Amino acid sequence: MLERNARTTDDLVSMVFTATPDLVCMFPAAAARGLGLGDVPLICAQEIAVAGALSHVVRVMAHAHLDRPRGEVVHVYLRGAEVLRQDLAQ
């Protein structure tokens, strides 16, 4: 996400991670800390269990300082998650 939007970790204010109920092996924020986000405030939450919803999904909401309009932000959807927001998937 950072690379596709030409941002660095210094641009991050905080991040929120959600995971579907079937993902229970580790906290997404712990993985992010392992990728160098040690000084960025991070929090995890669980998605609600909705029948028929896409499984094995981690969502990330990054709060960041930007120098462009919100409409120019590149939203990143991987491995089939594009179906969640076809209007934003690139």
Secondary structure, 3 states (H helix, E strand, C coil): CCHHHCCCHHHEEEEEEEECCCCCCCCHHHHHHHCCCCCCCEEEEECCCCCCCCCCCEEEEEEECCCCCHHHCCCCCCCCHHHHCCCCCC
